[in-house]
Amino acid sequence: MKLSLWLIPPSGDSITEKNPNENNNDRDSVFYRTQKVINDLSAELNGPTFLPHITIVGGIKVRSETEAAVLAEKLRTGLAGFGPVECSFGDALLSATDCWNQALALELVHPSEEFLSLCKLSRNLLGMEQNQVNGCLTFPPPLGVPHMSLYYGDSPPSPRNEYLLEIFGNQKKSIRTHRVMLWKTYPSSAGGVPEWEPLADISLM
């Protein structure tokens, strides 16, 4: 079984489902607007829906639900008090035609020290290798950069700036958040996404 640790954009309420909350505070959040873009693209292109997120660590292998629960508690304890994380996004969308889970994404540009420290600490807590090249933390190909996905599937839509406008409007393309979630991300396929489940909701404060 594989797990993933996600950094979640700020929202008005605690959210564990794949549908945006309807209260007014949440409707104005980056979380809500990103979720709407994801839902609209999935409906248009017959893809799966998923929670907006930036992957901190993916491909965490466990042998049982018990082992997953132990890791969740280790992360909850080890990440307590870490503090908020700043993330800034670029002006262009990235698209990969040969990787279903990086089919359309917003690139996290100039990752903040907080973000990189969170990645390193999380991998350390999980007993995983840091995956560095020339001292720099690496991220999975083909994009090879930290990102927030907007669509999962084998036939990605054409990158359009209107998605950026829907999410950020004319405001700064950045978020500041203090929430991570551990998810079961197995089966690891577009068809398996509906079976993914949240295992832990963790505050960094």
URMODA-V124772 format. One record per residue. N is the residue number from 0. RES is the residue in one letter. SS is DSSP state (2 for helix, 1 for strand, 0 for the rest). OMEGA is omega in whole degrees, -180 to 180 (NA if undefined). Layout:
# URMODA-V124772
n:N res:RES ss:SS omega:OMEGA
n:N res:RES ss:SS omega:OMEGA
This chain:
# URMODA-V124772
n:0 res:M ss:0 omega:-179
n:1 res:K ss:1 omega:179
n:2 res:L ss:1 omega:174
n:3 res:S ss:1 omega:176
n:4 res:L ss:1 omega:-174
n:5 res:W ss:1 omega:168
n:6 res:L ss:1 omega:-172
n:7 res:I ss:0 omega:176
n:8 res:P ss:0 omega:-178
n:9 res:P ss:0 omega:179
n:10 res:S ss:0 omega:-178
n:11 res:G ss:0 omega:-177
n:12 res:D ss:0 omega:172
n:13 res:S ss:0 omega:-176
n:14 res:I ss:0 omega:177
n:15 res:T ss:0 omega:-180
n:16 res:E ss:0 omega:-179
n:17 res:K ss:0 omega:178
n:18 res:N ss:0 omega:-178
n:19 res:P ss:0 omega:176
n:20 res:N ss:0 omega:-176
n:21 res:E ss:0 omega:-179
n:22 res:N ss:0 omega:-170
n:23 res:N ss:2 omega:180
n:24 res:N ss:2 omega:-177
n:25 res:D ss:2 omega:-179
n:26 res:R ss:2 omega:180
n:27 res:D ss:0 omega:-175
n:28 res:S ss:0 omega:174
n:29 res:V ss:2 omega:178
n:30 res:F ss:2 omega:-176
n:31 res:Y ss:2 omega:-176
n:32 res:R ss:2 omega:176
n:33 res:T ss:2 omega:179
n:34 res:Q ss:2 omega:179
n:35 res:K ss:2 omega:178
n:36 res:V ss:2 omega:179
n:37 res:I ss:2 omega:-179
n:38 res:N ss:2 omega:-179
n:39 res:D ss:2 omega:179
n:40 res:L ss:2 omega:-179
n:41 res:S ss:2 omega:179
n:42 res:A ss:2 omega:-178
n:43 res:E ss:2 omega:-172
n:44 res:L ss:2 omega:178
n:45 res:N ss:0 omega:177
n:46 res:G ss:0 omega:180
n:47 res:P ss:0 omega:172
n:48 res:T ss:0 omega:-180
n:49 res:F ss:0 omega:-178
n:50 res:L ss:0 omega:175
n:51 res:P ss:0 omega:-177
n:52 res:H ss:0 omega:168
n:53 res:I ss:1 omega:-176
n:54 res:T ss:1 omega:175
n:55 res:I ss:1 omega:177
n:56 res:V ss:1 omega:176
n:57 res:G ss:1 omega:176
n:58 res:G ss:1 omega:177
n:59 res:I ss:1 omega:-175
n:60 res:K ss:1 omega:175
n:61 res:V ss:0 omega:-177
n:62 res:R ss:0 omega:-176
n:63 res:S ss:0 omega:175
n:64 res:E ss:2 omega:179
n:65 res:T ss:2 omega:178
n:66 res:E ss:2 omega:177
n:67 res:A ss:2 omega:179
n:68 res:A ss:2 omega:178
n:69 res:V ss:2 omega:178
n:70 res:L ss:2 omega:179
n:71 res:A ss:2 omega:-180
n:72 res:E ss:2 omega:177
n:73 res:K ss:2 omega:178
n:74 res:L ss:2 omega:-179
n:75 res:R ss:2 omega:-180
n:76 res:T ss:2 omega:-175
n:77 res:G ss:2 omega:-178
n:78 res:L ss:2 omega:180
n:79 res:A ss:0 omega:178
n:80 res:G ss:0 omega:-180
n:81 res:F ss:0 omega:180
n:82 res:G ss:0 omega:-177
n:83 res:P ss:0 omega:-178
n:84 res:V ss:1 omega:179
n:85 res:E ss:1 omega:178
n:86 res:C ss:1 omega:178
n:87 res:S ss:1 omega:-177
n:88 res:F ss:1 omega:-180
n:89 res:G ss:1 omega:-178
n:90 res:D ss:1 omega:-178
n:91 res:A ss:1 omega:175
n:92 res:L ss:1 omega:178
n:93 res:L ss:1 omega:-180
n:94 res:S ss:1 omega:176
n:95 res:A ss:0 omega:-177
n:96 res:T ss:0 omega:-176
n:97 res:D ss:0 omega:-179
n:98 res:C ss:0 omega:-172
n:99 res:W ss:2 omega:-175
n:100 res:N ss:2 omega:172
n:101 res:Q ss:2 omega:-173
n:102 res:A ss:0 omega:178
n:103 res:L ss:1 omega:-172
n:104 res:A ss:1 omega:171
n:105 res:L ss:1 omega:-180
n:106 res:E ss:1 omega:171
n:107 res:L ss:1 omega:-175
n:108 res:V ss:0 omega:-179
n:109 res:H ss:0 omega:-177
n:110 res:P ss:0 omega:-178
n:111 res:S ss:0 omega:176
n:112 res:E ss:2 omega:179
n:113 res:E ss:2 omega:-180
n:114 res:F ss:2 omega:-179
n:115 res:L ss:2 omega:178
n:116 res:S ss:2 omega:177
n:117 res:L ss:2 omega:178
n:118 res:C ss:2 omega:-177
n:119 res:K ss:2 omega:-180
n:120 res:L ss:2 omega:-179
n:121 res:S ss:2 omega:179
n:122 res:R ss:2 omega:177
n:123 res:N ss:2 omega:179
n:124 res:L ss:2 omega:-179
n:125 res:L ss:0 omega:180
n:126 res:G ss:0 omega:-179
n:127 res:M ss:0 omega:177
n:128 res:E ss:0 omega:-177
n:129 res:Q ss:0 omega:178
n:130 res:N ss:0 omega:-180
n:131 res:Q ss:1 omega:174
n:132 res:V ss:1 omega:-178
n:133 res:N ss:0 omega:177
n:134 res:G ss:0 omega:-179
n:135 res:C ss:1 omega:179
n:136 res:L ss:1 omega:180
n:137 res:T ss:0 omega:-180
n:138 res:F ss:0 omega:-170
n:139 res:P ss:0 omega:174
n:140 res:P ss:0 omega:5
n:141 res:P ss:0 omega:-178
n:142 res:L ss:0 omega:176
n:143 res:G ss:0 omega:180
n:144 res:V ss:0 omega:173
n:145 res:P ss:0 omega:-173
n:146 res:H ss:1 omega:173
n:147 res:M ss:1 omega:-176
n:148 res:S ss:1 omega:176
n:149 res:L ss:1 omega:-179
n:150 res:Y ss:1 omega:172
n:151 res:Y ss:0 omega:177
n:152 res:G ss:0 omega:-178
n:153 res:D ss:0 omega:-179
n:154 res:S ss:0 omega:-176
n:155 res:P ss:0 omega:175
n:156 res:P ss:0 omega:176
n:157 res:S ss:0 omega:178
n:158 res:P ss:0 omega:-180
n:159 res:R ss:0 omega:-178
n:160 res:N ss:2 omega:179
n:161 res:E ss:2 omega:177
n:162 res:Y ss:2 omega:177
n:163 res:L ss:2 omega:180
n:164 res:L ss:2 omega:179
n:165 res:E ss:2 omega:-176
n:166 res:I ss:2 omega:-172
n:167 res:F ss:2 omega:-175
n:168 res:G ss:0 omega:178
n:169 res:N ss:0 omega:-179
n:170 res:Q ss:0 omega:177
n:171 res:K ss:0 omega:-178
n:172 res:K ss:0 omega:-179
n:173 res:S ss:1 omega:175
n:174 res:I ss:1 omega:173
n:175 res:R ss:1 omega:-172
n:176 res:T ss:1 omega:-178
n:177 res:H ss:0 omega:-176
n:178 res:R ss:1 omega:173
n:179 res:V ss:1 omega:177
n:180 res:M ss:1 omega:173
n:181 res:L ss:1 omega:-178
n:182 res:W ss:1 omega:166
n:183 res:K ss:1 omega:-178
n:184 res:T ss:0 omega:-180
n:185 res:Y ss:0 omega:4
n:186 res:P ss:0 omega:-177
n:187 res:S ss:0 omega:180
n:188 res:S ss:0 omega:179
n:189 res:A ss:2 omega:179
n:190 res:G ss:2 omega:-179
n:191 res:G ss:2 omega:-176
n:192 res:V ss:2 omega:179
n:193 res:P ss:2 omega:179
n:194 res:E ss:2 omega:179
n:195 res:W ss:0 omega:-176
n:196 res:E ss:1 omega:174
n:197 res:P ss:1 omega:-180
n:198 res:L ss:1 omega:-179
n:199 res:A ss:1 omega:177
n:200 res:D ss:1 omega:-167
n:201 res:I ss:1 omega:176
n:202 res:S ss:1 omega:177
n:203 res:L ss:0 omega:-178
n:204 res:M ss:0 omega:NA
